Amino acid sequence: MKVEIIDATIEFKPVIKNLYPLYLHDLSEFVSDIDVSDLGLFNAEVSNLFWQKDALFPFLVKANGKLAGFTLIASPPYTSKETDYMINEFFIIRKYRRKGIGRLAAFEVFNKFRGKWEVSELPKNLPAQLFWHKVIGEYTSGRYETLNNGTKQRFINTDLHWHILEKQ
Ligand SMILES: CC(C)(COP(=O)(O)OP(=O)(O)OC[C@H]1O[C@@H](n2cnc3c(N)ncnc32)[C@H](O)[C@@H]1OP(=O)(O)O)[C@@H](O)C(=O)NCCC(=O)NCCS
């Protein structure tokens, strides 16, 4: 499986805007105040800042050339203190899940940005917690910190050396 992350430059903004409600639908299972309006639409939208600020990075995820998800990455001043990079959003379309695509997309993103990383999950989003522990554990060979009852991971990848084994 060939997994790529593609810079979601301004012409791809509508693509992420279109995928965003699918992501919100998944998160609505874990967050009480994510709801649809009477028209059946989610009110929240992806922030336009992702296409206005140099410190924010939107990416599409492609698997064997097909659109499979998106991720939004933040750097200061949009991160917590003493953090260089954060995953703001990370989404893989359902039909592409459990195929190692999220794992490879995360590795691509981590490889692209070197520094102090922080990744957080919603307390009720247990699948995401399992995913990030697995992926970050593998990426760092276990050299990462866990905080907030397992809902936050921190690691530094400035001097990590690793091999990425592609899933069959
Ligand atoms: C979480 C998410 C990104 C995982 O993407 P994915 O492409 O399915 O993940 P992968 O196939 O690369 O999984 C890698 C490993 O993570 C773990 N994992 C992934 N999804 C899991 C789940 N639902 N339950 C338990 N473990 C899971 C497994 O160990 C998996 O390896 P395995 O399939 O060999 O057992 C995807 O389910 C998703 O988009 N969810 C909705 C949005 C969301 O919650 N985003 C995270 C925000 S922090």
The ligand as a Gaussian input file, in Angstrom:
#p B3LYP/6-31G(d) Opt

LIG

0 1
 C       -7.917000       6.498000      14.628000
 C       -7.765000       6.339000      13.091000
 C       -7.050000       7.550000      12.561000
 C       -6.913000       5.068000      12.848000
 O       -6.616000       4.996000      11.437000
 P       -6.316000       3.586000      10.731000
 O       -5.769000       3.865000       9.386000
 O       -7.496000       2.710000      10.816000
 O       -5.180000       2.968000      11.680000
 P       -4.127000       1.814000      11.307000
 O       -4.764000       0.792000      10.440000
 O       -2.873000       2.448000      10.796000
 O       -3.865000       1.192000      12.748000
 C       -2.561000       0.972000      13.292000
 C       -2.743000       0.275000      14.641000
 O       -3.432000       1.150000      15.555000
 C       -4.335000       0.385000      16.373000
 N       -5.722000       0.727000      16.050000
 C       -6.167000       1.456000      15.011000
 N       -7.518000       1.583000      15.054000
 C       -7.903000       0.898000      16.158000
 C       -9.179000       0.642000      16.727000
 N      -10.311000       1.118000      16.183000
 N       -9.241000      -0.111000      17.852000
 C       -8.117000      -0.603000      18.416000
 N       -6.865000      -0.386000      17.922000
 C       -6.774000       0.365000      16.808000
 C       -4.068000      -1.090000      16.018000
 O       -3.032000      -1.550000      16.869000
 C       -3.598000      -0.970000      14.582000
 O       -2.819000      -2.070000      14.169000
 P       -3.553000      -3.445000      13.701000
 O       -4.634000      -3.065000      12.720000
 O       -2.427000      -4.223000      13.063000
 O       -4.106000      -4.072000      14.946000
 C       -9.138000       6.141000      12.407000
 O       -9.852000       5.125000      13.073000
 C       -9.994000       7.397000      12.396000
 O       -9.878000       8.231000      11.505000
 N      -10.883000       7.530000      13.398000
 C      -11.850000       8.625000      13.458000
 C      -11.201000       9.972000      13.726000
 C      -10.325000       9.952000      14.955000
 O      -10.692000       9.477000      16.018000
 N       -9.136000      10.518000      14.785000
 C       -8.120000      10.580000      15.831000
 C       -8.146000      11.904000      16.442000
 S       -6.902000      11.991000      17.753000

